[in-house]
Amino acid sequence: MTSTTTRIDDVLRAAVDAGDVHGLVATAANRSGPIYRGAAGVRTAGGQAEMTTDTMFRIASMTKMVTTTAALQLHERGRLDLDTPVAELLPEFDDLQVLEGIDGEAPRLRPAAGRATVRQLITHTSGLSYWFWNADIDRWQELTGTPDILSGSAAAFGAPLVTDPGSRFEYGINTDWLGRVVETVSGRTLDAYWQANVFDPLDMPDTTVRMTDEQRSRSTPVHLRDDAGSPVPSDIDWEQQPTFWAGGHCLYSTPLDYLRFQQMLLGGGELDGERILQRSTVDAAFTDQLGDLEFPARIRTARPDLSADFVTGPGWKWGYGLLLSTAPQPGMRAPGSGSWAGIYNTHFWVDPAGGITAALYAQSLPFVEPRVYRPYRDFERALYASLRDTTR
């Protein structure tokens, strides 16, 4: 795989040399195992420690597919009906109203038309939102003093809906509520459930809700930009003493650890003889679950300090925890591929048709800032080009 290594190494080095990022890690695997593991740059801007494939990252919303997997396991075991109203498991969900808008400093709320289901939590069609992609929720939090979900305070679960359940895709704190569903149904805390049912079976020792001192010593901080546009380290981190485990974001992991989770999905729910999900369940995860609804072609930012606009263009769908491509992308992933990302610019995809899964890791804000998002797309093109070269 010399050509694979050379092409991708060049992409990573170019992004670091241009000052777009302080460091990057990329991984890829096929159904036989890893085919690329590489890194460029340093763990901390201005530091000496090199970025490595065992560097610890905050994987943020890449946590969501782990929580979705947990819920799907409980569904397979007959313990969770996905069409159960959320409030039958968590009665306080029925207290949430729909935020229609804000008049001056007065939020305008009304009862929801219908009850959200567990399935709608998984598909982000329950009506819940995120403050950085919805200006009304951002303003509502400011007016009410309610903390956002990253605070680690359970008060964040008081955030209202922004649309009626089932009426549109709206990315938000759905998977944090789903984590609470998993805890209620399983009778275990989310971290304990993950450990026993996902991390231990898949041999993922570096995926955790809290880093040890040794893991923190090989972690990379979240970087921001100084006035000159250069990456500088910050002290941004998960709340270390939260009142709940956030099913939507709270994990740390390494690129090598999470690659094993990706390989499990690529393998139809199984890796190294350990079956995590049934193949039919994984197939459903890679199948459109939105029906007549669409994934937005552009999600406009409400907080440019946290995220740029997220632009996919038309023709994307959502499965169980995965953004699904539906159209050919020349030189890139095949239709039917599933992907997602974390706010600190970590990205993964799984391409069942191509037999490939890969990921690129940075650690910076804002999310999908063009100069940080570009290396992800360049990496994907370089990977598929290299694979084509090896088959000629």
Buried (B, 14 or more C-beta within 10 A) or exposed (E): BEBBBEBBBEBBBBBBEEBBBBBBBBBBBBEEEBBBBBBBBBBBBEEEEEBBBBBBBBBBBBBBBBBBBBBBBBBBEEEBBBEBBBBEBBEEBBEBBBBBEBEEEEBEBEEBEBBBBBBBBBBBBBBBBBBBBBBBBBBBBEEEEBBBBBBBBBBBBBBBBBBBBBBBBBBBBBBBBBBBBBBEBBEBBBBBBBBEBBBEBBEBEBBBBBBEEEBEEBBBBBBBBEEEEEBBBEEBBBBEEBEBBBBBBBBBBBBBBBBBBBBBBBBBBBBEEBEBBBEEBBBBBBBBBBEEBBBBEEBEBBBEEBBBEBEEEEEBBBBBBBBBBEEEBEEBBBEBBBBBBBBBBBBBBBBBEBBBBBBBBBBBBBBBBEBBBBBBBBBBBBBBBBBEBEEE
